[in-house]
Amino acid sequence: MAITAPPAPPAVRAAAAPLRLERLRTLGPNWYACVMGTAIVANGAAALPVPVPGLRAFGLAVWASSFLLLLVVAAARLAHLVVHRDEARVRLLDDPATAVFYGCPPMAMLAVGHGTLLYGPDVIGTTAAVWTDLVLWTAGTFTSLAVAFGIPYLMITRHAVRRDGADPTWLLPVVAPMVAAATGPALIPHLPTGEPRELMVYACYAMFGGSLLATLTVLPGVWSRLVGGRPLAPALAPTLFLVLGPLGQSTTAVNQLAAAAPAATPGHAAAMEAFAVLYGVPVMGFALLWLAIAAAVSLRALRGGMPFAMTWWAYTFPTGTCVTGAAALAGRLHLGALTVTAVALYVLLVTAWAVAATRTLRGVASGSLLPSPA
């Protein structure tokens, strides 16, 4: 006969809840990178310009996982902000090394929302998918603009930042509006004709320009740090891939805007299509060059014993933006070389995502990523 343990006394159960919440003390906004990295795998699958058997079903499953993961991480972060308010303020927002990760939540909402528009009609219907994406895009866009303003403001007025302390994570707050610019055009066919569509196009171009120019102000400091300043810690080697984010995402944005232009701004559609090619091809060329540099640095760090950390998720979303950018150019130019590039980048993305997701699950289960209180 099976023997069942008696239920825990009420006092023990009451004490267990705070202990479980105590594990969330170190849960920062960087955990939204898991959502971003998972969502971009689904979005990249839908963007590939070649039919692959089973790819649609795979993308649907990954998108559903990203949606569920967004809800889980958002609930955990809400509990963190309620229970560990002092930690959220002092360690995460007042520390320049962690404050930049507040750029991750809006990008997670935008990526999952875009995936909902791509895959949601098969599950919840077109109307529900459009409204879900509209809500997530609106929330993600306003949050991204707040972060793109607020974090640089804190760095200027409050944070004590060393002159040689720039690193690629500084790109996270300023690249968030670029994600909004890249995902907004998909909503244009669902907006009323006339000014609403025009406003969406020009608002996305404005966010594209603001994010791009802000990125150009950050990159020189990052490069100076890399070649002549303090060396990056081994665990930060994956963050070199973050430079790919604004490159791939901006290429995606201009191509998505060019595709939406005939239905929104037909008078400027030809110019926008030309700009998508004249901007996208050179930037994608630099993205591939930087990918080779970042990959070589990461391989060197791995050979030196680089441990797993949440920074490994930097291998996923930025690479995914290059997938969507290369795929958009391939669809526009009909060049086989770009199609091969997009597929090769997607294989790299899925591999990086599988490794990061497996190691993260293992770290959560073992308590090494979210340690239990002593």
N, C-alpha and C positions, 0 to 999 in steps of 0.2 A: 504494500500500500504506500502510495506517495505521501511524503511528509512535507507539508507546506509551512513555511516560516510564518510566525505571527506578524501581524502588521506592526510597523514601526510606531512607537508612541507619538502622540501629537507634538510633543516638544522636539523630538528628533526630526520629524517631518518639517516643522517650522524652521529648525536650524539649517536643514539641508537646502532650502530655497535660497537663502542669502549666499550660501557657499557656491551654489551653481551660478548665481549672478556674479559672484566674485571672479569667476573665470573670464567674464567679459571685460575685466578691467583693462586689458591690453588690446581690446578689439577696436581698432581705429578705422577711419574711412578708407584706408588702403585695402580693406577686405572687399570693397566693391570691385576691385580689380578682378576677382574671381567671376563676378557677374559679367563684366565687360569682356573678359577673355572667352567666356562660354558663349555669349551672345554673338560675338563676331565670327565664331565658327559657323553658326547657323546662317548668319547674314552672308558670309563669304560663299557658302554652298549655293545659296540662291543667286549669287552674282556671277558665278562661273559661266563663261560663254560656251561651254560644251555640255552635252547631255551625258550624264553618268548614271547607270542603273542603280537605284537605291539611294541616290544622293538626296533626293527630295525628302524621303522618309527619314534619313539620317538628320538632315537639317531640321525637320519638324521636331524630332525627339530632342535635339540639342536646344532648340528654341524653348520648348516646354521646360526643360531643365533650367535654362537661364531665367525664365519667368519665376519659377518656384524659388530659385536661388536668390533672386532679387527680393522676394517677399521675406525669406528667412533672414537675409543680411539686414534688411531694413528693420525688421522686428528686433533683431539682436542689437542693432545700433540704437534704436529707440530705448531699449532697456539700459544700454550703456549710458546714454545721455541722462536718463532719469536717476539711475543708481550711482553712477560715477561722474556726476556733473563736474566735480573739481578736476578729475583726471581729463575730461574732455576739454576743459578750458586751459588748464595749466600745461599739461604735457602735449596735447595735440594741437591746440590752436595757437598758443603762445610760443611754441617751438617751431622755428622755420623749417626744420628737417621733416616734421610731420604735418605741418599745416598745409603744405602743397598738395597732400593727398586728398584734401577736400575737393579737388577737381575730379575725383573718381565717381562720386555719387551721381552727378548730373550725366556723365558719360554713360554710366550703367543704365540709367533710365532711358536715355536716348537710344542706346543700342537695342535694348529689349523692346522698346516701343516700335522701332523700325522692324524688328523681327516679327512682331505681332501683326504688322501690316502685310508682311510677306507670307506668313504661315497661318495667321489667325483665321482668315476666311475659311480654311479647310476644317477648322475646329469649332469656332464660335460664331461664324457667319461674318459677312463683309461689314455690316453696319457696326457690330460690336467691336470688330477689329479696328475699324477706322476711329471710333470714339476712344478706344483704349490707347491707340497710338497718339491721338490728338492730346489726350490728357497727359500721357507720359512725355510727349514732345514739349508741350507747354511748360510743364513742371521742370523738365530737364533744361530747357532753354533759359528760363528765368533764373534757375539756380546756377547755370553755367555763367551767365552774365554777372551774377552777384559774386561768384567765386573769382572770375577773371578780374573784377575790380577789387574785391575785398582782400584777397591774399597779397597781391602786389602792394596794396595800401599798407597792410600790416608789415610787410617786409621793409617798406620805406620808413614808417613812422615808429614801429615798436620792436621789430625783431633785430637782434644783434647778429648781423651777417658779416662773415669775413670776406675781404675783397677777393680772395682766391677760393671762396667756398661754394661757387656755383656748381651745380651738378644737374644732370638731365631731368631729375624729378621736378625742377623748377618749371618745366614745360607743362606739367599737368593742369594747373589752373588756367593757363592762357590758351591751351588747345581745346578746352571743353566747348567754347562757342563754335569751333570749326566742326565738331561733331554735329551740332545743331544745324549748321549750314549744309552739311552733307545729307542729313536725314530729313530735313524739312521738305525738299522738292517732291518726295514721294506722296505727300499729302495734297499737293496742288490739284490733281484731278478730282479730288473729293471736295474741293472748295468751290463756292459760287464763282461764276465767271465775272470778269471785270476786276475791280480794285482789290478784292481779297487775294486773288491769285497774283496780281502784280505786286502787292505788298509783301507776300511771302517770298517772291523771287528777290526783290530788292533788299528785304530784311536779311535773307540768307547771304546775299552778296556783301552786305555790310558786316555781318558776323565773320564771313570769310576774310574780309580785309582787316578787320580788327584783330582777329586771331593770328593771321599771317604776319602782320607787322609787329605784333607783340612777340611772336616767336623769333622774329629776326633781331629783336633787341636782346633776347635771352641767349641765343646760340653763340654769339661771340664770347660771352663770359664762360659758357660751358667749354668751348674749344680752348680758351686760355687756361682754364683749370686742367683740362686733360693733358695738354702738351707742356705746360710750364708751372702749374700750381701743385697743390697737394694731391697726391695720387688717390684715386678712388679706392675705397675698401673693397676687398674681393667680393663681398656680398652685393655690392652696388654695380658690378660689371654688367648684369642684365639690363640695368637702366639705360645703357647706351642705346638699346633698341627703342627707347621712348622718342628719340629724334625722328624715327620713322613715322610716328603718329601724325604730326602736322603735315609731313610730306605726302603720305598716302591718303590722308583724309582730305587734304586740300585738292588733290587730283580727283578724288571721288566727288567732291563737292562741285567743282566746276563742270564735270561731265554730267552729273545729275541735274544741275541747273540748266545746262544746255539742252538736255533731253526734255525738260519741262517748259522751256522758253516758248515753243510754238503755241502752246495752249494758254500761256499767261502774258507774254510780251512778244507777239509775233513780229513787231517792228524791229526788235533787236535780236531775234533768234539767230540770224546768220552770224552776227558778231560774237554772240555767246558761244556758238558752236566752234568758231575759229579760235576763240580764246581757250576753249577747253583743250584743244589740240596743242596750241602754241605754248600754253602753260604746262599742261599735263605731261607731255613727253619729256621735256628737259627735267622737270622735277622728279619724274619717275626714274630717270637716269641717275640723278643724284641719290635717290632713295636706294637703288640697287648698289651703288658704290658704298653708301654708308652701311648697308646691310652686311656687305663683305667685311668692312672694318669691324663692326660691332660683333659679328660672328667670330672673327679671328681673336678678338680680345676675350670673348667669353670662353672659347676653347682653351686659351692660355690659362684663364682663371680656373677652369675645370681641372686642367692638368695639375694646377697648383693646389687642388683640394678645396675649391669653393663650395661651401656648405649650402644646403637648400634653405631658402628664405622666401618670404612672400614676394620679394622682388623678382622671382622667377616668372611671375605672371606678366612681367614686362615683355616677355618673349611673345605673348599672344596677341593682345589687341593691336599694338603697332604693326605687327606683321600682317594682321587681318586687314588693316586699312590699305596696305599695299596690295593685298589680294583684290579688294574691291576697286582700287584705283586702276590696277593693271587690267582687270576684267572690263571696266568701263571703257578704257582706251581700246582694248581689243574689239569690243562690240562696235565702237565708233569707226575705227580704222580698218577693221577686218584683216588684221595682220596675224598670221599664224605664230610668229615669234612672240607676240604679246599674249596670245592664248596660252602658249607653252609656259610663259613666265607666270601667268596667273595660276595655272594648275600647279606648277612647281612650288610657288609660294604657299598655295593652299595645303599641299602635302606637308610643308615645313610647319605651317600653322597648326594643323591637326596633331602633328607629332609633339610640338611644344605644349599644346593644350593638354594632351593625354599625360605627359610627364608631370606638368604642374598640378593638374587635378589629382593625379594619383598621390603625389608627394604631399599635397595639402590635406587630403583625406587621411592619410597615414599620420600626419603631424597633429591633426585635430584629435584623432582617436588615441594617440599616445600621450597627448597633453603637452607636446613640445611647442606647439604654436599657441595654444590657449591654456597655459599651465594652471593647474589647480592651486588654490591658496595653500600655503604651508600650514 
